[in-house]
């Protein structure tokens, strides 16, 4: 029996940000959205276009493997000019809405789960 004890992968921000830019729908209130990969966290920053001005935000996610799926939890949220709890709920609703048609993606409470086997099965 063989067991993998350590596995690593290197992903560049640039192709992820290109994919993100292609995937965002027209008329979204979030602008200048970009992904940042730092140490063991995934950052997402941008500006939320409020009625009179833009609100800068940054969200940090902690990824981990759980039951063969990728689990991602929000670990830090920085925002200016808006209650963080309100923005967190809006962000989670937006993520759930925008990813609802992605196979293997689900949201439980405020944790995001992604099953790579389901996506690979659909893509052959």
C-alpha positions in Angstrom: 0.0 0.0 0.0 1.3 3.5 -0.9 0.3 6.6 0.9 1.0 10.2 0.0 2.4 12.0 3.0 3.1 15.4 1.4 1.7 16.9 -1.7 2.2 20.5 -2.9 0.9 22.5 -5.9 2.0 25.8 -7.2 -0.7 28.1 -8.7 0.0 31.6 -10.1 -2.4 34.5 -9.4 -2.4 35.8 -13.0 -4.4 32.9 -14.6 -6.8 32.8 -11.7 -7.4 36.6 -12.0 -8.0 36.2 -15.7 -10.5 33.4 -15.1 -12.2 35.5 -12.4 -12.5 38.5 -14.7 -14.1 36.3 -17.4 -16.5 34.7 -15.0 -17.8 37.8 -13.3 -21.3 38.8 -14.6 -22.1 42.2 -16.0 -23.5 44.8 -13.6 -21.9 43.3 -10.5 -21.5 45.8 -7.7 -18.0 44.5 -7.0 -15.2 46.1 -9.0 -11.4 45.6 -9.3 -11.7 42.1 -7.9 -8.5 40.1 -7.6 -7.2 37.0 -6.0 -4.0 37.0 -3.9 -2.2 33.9 -2.9 -0.1 34.4 0.3 1.5 31.7 2.5 -1.4 29.4 3.4 -4.3 31.7 2.8 -6.2 32.9 -0.3 -6.9 36.7 -0.4 -9.7 38.3 -2.3 -9.8 42.1 -2.6 -11.7 44.7 -4.5 -14.1 47.5 -4.2 -17.8 47.4 -3.5 -19.6 50.1 -5.5 -22.0 51.7 -3.1 -24.4 54.5 -4.2 -22.0 57.4 -3.6 -18.6 55.9 -3.3 -16.6 52.7 -3.5 -15.8 50.6 -0.4 -12.5 48.8 -0.3 -12.5 45.3 1.1 -10.2 42.3 1.6 -11.2 38.8 2.6 -8.8 36.1 3.6 -9.8 32.4 3.2 -8.1 29.4 4.8 -8.2 26.3 2.5 -7.9 22.8 3.8 -8.8 19.3 2.7 -11.7 17.6 4.4 -13.2 14.2 3.4 -11.6 14.4 0.0 -13.0 17.9 -0.7 -11.4 21.3 -0.6 -13.0 23.3 2.3 -12.5 27.1 2.4 -13.4 29.3 5.4 -13.2 33.0 5.9 -10.6 33.8 8.5 -10.3 37.6 8.2 -12.3 40.4 6.7 -11.2 44.0 6.4 -13.6 46.6 5.1 -13.9 50.3 5.3 -17.2 52.2 5.9 -19.6 49.2 6.3 -20.3 46.7 9.1 -18.2 43.7 8.4 -20.9 41.2 9.3 -23.3 42.7 6.8 -20.7 42.7 4.1 -19.7 39.1 4.9 -23.3 37.9 4.4 -23.5 39.8 1.1 -20.2 38.3 0.0 -21.3 34.8 0.9 -24.6 35.2 -1.0 -22.8 36.5 -4.0 -20.4 33.5 -4.0 -23.2 31.1 -3.6 -25.2 32.6 -6.4 -22.2 32.8 -8.8 -21.1 29.3 -8.2 -24.4 27.5 -8.1 -23.9 26.0 -11.6 -20.4 24.7 -10.9 -20.4 20.9 -10.4 -19.1 19.8 -7.0 -19.4 23.2 -5.4 -21.5 23.6 -2.3 -21.8 26.0 0.7 -22.6 24.8 4.2 -23.2 27.5 6.8 -20.4 29.9 5.8 -17.9 27.3 4.6 -17.3 26.6 0.9 -16.8 23.1 -0.3 -15.4 22.0 -3.7 -15.3 18.4 -4.9 -12.7 18.2 -7.7 -13.8 14.7 -8.7 -17.2 15.9 -9.6 -15.8 18.7 -11.8 -13.3 16.3 -13.5 -16.2 13.8 -14.1 -18.2 16.5 -15.9 -15.1 17.6 -17.9 -14.0 14.0 -18.7 
